[in-house]
Amino acid sequence: MKLPTAARDYDLRDQAQMRNLLERADVQNMKRGQDIEVSSARLILTSPNGTRYSVTVDNSGNLSATAI
């Protein structure tokens, strides 16, 4: 995230904008102790040799991994 340059003097609107930006970015972060759901995005895992795999699940709960 690239934050805007700070105002030279305190500016209430600037601070409000900064807080809004930080709050929106924080919502996108994964949190400890919370479930992680991946719906329309892909789950990509990288093996020790660097191969990347897309992991999917079918309607029976079977997992599969496809090299990408």
Secondary structure by P-SEA (a helix, b strand, c coil): cccccccccccaaaaaaaaaaaaaaaaacccccbbbbbcccccccccccbbbbbbbbcccbbbbbbcc
